[in-house]
């Protein structure tokens, strides 16, 4: 049975570089309800500690099993996200054309953006907008192209199956983050999701992704600066990073964090390019996500640099939960954005909400519209 169809529990799994996080939702009064959540640290793997003769993949499976043993989720299927930095998101413009023509055009254009043979790639796409060509020369359509190597998709499916679960739905974490933090909120927003290893900058308009950039820097770079500047161990620096002490805005304690500065410069480039292309559209808000979002002083730091309102994203705003969990959920902040976004997709499916996203894999419930010989390399979910 496909997860979410005939089941009332929905599990989302986020495979981060610093931890694995999972959330389980149910439906109560036609609204999503948090029934379970948990995380397991991958610090021993992230630090390169030898895994006692086991491979990295074997260690991931053992950690996932440990998480499931603690959570004991009600069900055996899950939705899975893969890190944005191992996938590809591109935007391509085409002249206005019929869907059958567009399929072939995308197949041809994909070769320019994807270095691997298409038969080795899980590929998905969605038309995200249309605009007029200056001079009355017709219209163009903007297509969101999403891709990941099939071997990477299979790797994450293997993690889940080896832990005794099945994965019925898989997407890049970029879409999960947008779903939980912004969903369909009107306006233009920039999400800065700072993970342990990488940062994902996502420009979103009316719930639709317009730009996605990945930077190879994240929370561990902040930890390293604290460790080196204060001459302390990285373990102590991790604790200090979460202590509430302000190392950004307090003059007597302020340190220089090159990673945060580079993230700000990339954010400025994205916003400047958007403003040049569409001067009538203004960014309403910059939203911080990920475990580093709660680094004390970061909101004000980016407000000063970007000259825009900055807030910490709240992925829990669209779900119900027991009042006794309020304090803990407040402490977790936006760290569970990905796993919540995954579980919310399955809830939306059951509640028949229109949740369009470029999905890399979903167990088919009916035959795709694509030709049989191309099904294995091009997956489209309407």
Helices and strands as residue ranges (DSSP letters): E 9-15, E 19-28, E 31-41, H 43-46, H 56-71, E 77-82, G 84-86, E 87-95, H 99-113, G 118-120, E 121-132, E 139-149, H 150-162, E 166-172, H 173-181, E 188-194, E 199-205, E 208-215, H 219-230, H 234-241, H 258-277, E 283-289, G 291-294, H 298-306, E 310-312, G 315-318, G 323-325, H 326-332, H 337-350, E 361-362, G 372-374
